[in-house]
C-alpha cells in the first residue's frame, strides 16, 4: 500500500462562536490521527484514522478533485479537532494540483462518520 502523508496546520477562532451541533450528536477526531485518505468524487474525500474509523468530508465547489494527489492537509481555525456536522467555514482540505502543481484550498462543509462494517 502506498504511504500517505497528512500535514496539519492550526489557527484561531474567536471563543464566542456557538457550537455547530449538539454535543450528543457529535463525533470528533484529532486531525493528527488521520493516516490515509481516499477521494470519493470531486466533492467528497474519505479519511481513515489510525484507529480504523472513517469519516467522509464534503467539500464546497467543484474544483476539489484530489484524485491524483498523494498528500493532503487538514486545516482548521478551531485547533486540530474536527467534529461531525456542518463546519461553516471552519476547516479546509489543502493539496497541490497534479496539473500545474498549484495550491488548492477546499472548504470542508460537512463531516460524516462512516459506521464500522
N, C-alpha and C positions, 0 to 999 in steps of 0.2 A: 504494500500500500504506500503511495507517495506520502511524503511528510508534508505537514501543513504548519504554517506559522501564523500566529494571531498576535497582533500588537494591540495595546490598549493605551488610549490617551484619555486623560481626565480633564475636567474643568469644574466650573462652579455654576450653581443655580441659586437664586435667592431663597432664603429659608421660608418665606411666607407663601410659596407656591402650594396649593392644595394637592392632596393625593389624587392620582388619576382614577384609581378604582378602590373599592373597599379592601381592607386587609384580608378578609376571609376569602375573597375571590382571587387573590394574587398568588402567583408562584414566581419566585425570584431566583436568579443565579448571578454569580460573580463572573464578570467577563473574563477574568484570567483563567477560569476553569474550562474555557472553550478549547477543544483540541482538534476540531475539524469543522468543515463546512461543505455544503452541497447546494449549488444553485438549483432551484426548482423551476424557475422561469424568470422572465425579466423583472418581475415584481416581487419575488419571494426567494429567500435563502433559508436553508435549514442548517442550524448549528448543532454540533454534538459536544456534550460536556464530558469531562474526564469520568464522571460517574455513570455515563451511558445515557443520561437524559437527553432529549432532543427538543428543540424549540424552532418554530417557524417564524421568521422575521418578514413582515410585509414592508415593502419599500415604496416610497412615493415616486411618481413619474415613471416613464417608460425607458429611461436611459441607464438603468441599473443592471445591465446584463453582466453578471460576474462569472459567466460560464467558462471563460478561458483564463481566469486569473488564478494564481497559486497562493496569494497572500491577501488577507483582508484585515481590517482593523475595525473594532467596535469603539465608538467614541460616545461619551455621554457627559452632559453638564452636571449630572447629579451624583458623580462618583463612579464606581465601577460595577454597581449592582443594577441589573436590568430585571424588570418585572413584567409579567403578562399584562395585557390590556393596551389601551391607547396611550401613546407617548407624547403626543402634541409637541413636536419639535425638540424633544429632549435627547434623542440618540440618532447616530448616523452609522452607516456602514461605509467604509472607505477602502478603495483599492486603486490600482493603476490599470488603465485600459490596455488590453493587449494591442489594440490598434493605435499606434502612436504614443503609447506609454504615458498618456495624460492622466492626471489625478481625477478620480470620480468620487463624488460625495453623494450618498443616497440617504435621504431621511428615512428612518425606521418609523413607520406609522403604527404598527401593532406587533405585539409579540404573543405567540400562542404556544403553549406547552403541548407536545405530542405525547399522548398516552403510551405507556410501555406496551409492547406486543403481548 
